[in-house]
């Protein structure tokens, strides 16, 4: 009798143990199904949200979310996550070319030795403008070793004006490469053909023309004073440059005067006196 009672007790304990394990297994399976269902629901919500608002995909991926994309087998199949080494999106505009419509251009004209370069340097320092010298760009082009560069060298040596398309291409590239929007273009346009070609090729109208009006005798004295002991040949070259300027550039100056864009500065005065007058012109425009 005792042995039967012991057997029944042992059997009951075994059954209770089995029932407990079954209950726990069932609960675990149910919890897994619930978790899986919740994950699928959340993923589907992400899919719908990113379909309606595509720009949110980047933010979700950056936050580490696993995006779900529909497939032929399942609308909730998991998509492959982007690698952690993906490059960040750069939203800055550094180094980007400024559209031509947003560029502000001021032509700076004056005879050789009129002081254009000195005043441009002061404007660059105060207002942060980009100073582009057509002459400097052409001289750099002369050293390039290209056929165009040699042609430019020969023409400058003979005191002739370089073809417009060459100078304009150099200026346009320099403006684009700078990534800036306000420019002083020094020594250009040299003639009416330059002016018309620049406006047509670049679709840019200058804000105004800054003209340094200086007597020829003063300009000659300044140029000769830069390097003592110059030969008569150099004096002849200087005077030839004066002649070319008067014949070619004055029509450009008169054209912009008729448009009300000419700003004339008397340039045979002390540099600081001249700059006091010049800087006021640039305080009046947005650069």
NORGIBEL-V326396 format. One line per field, one symbol per residue. burial: + if it has 24 or more other ideal C-beta (glycine too) atoms within 12 Angstrom, else -. A space follows every 10 residues. Layout:
burial: ???
This chain:
burial: ---------- ---------- ---------- ---------- --+--++--+ ------+--+ ----+-++-- -----+---- ---------- ---------- --++++++++ ++++++++++ -+++--+-++ +++++-++-- ++-------- -+---+---- ++-+-+++++ ++-+++-+-+ ++++++++++ +-+++-+++- -+-+-+++++ ++++-+-+++ -++------- -------++- ++-+++-+++ -++-++---- +++++-++-- ---++-+++- ++----+
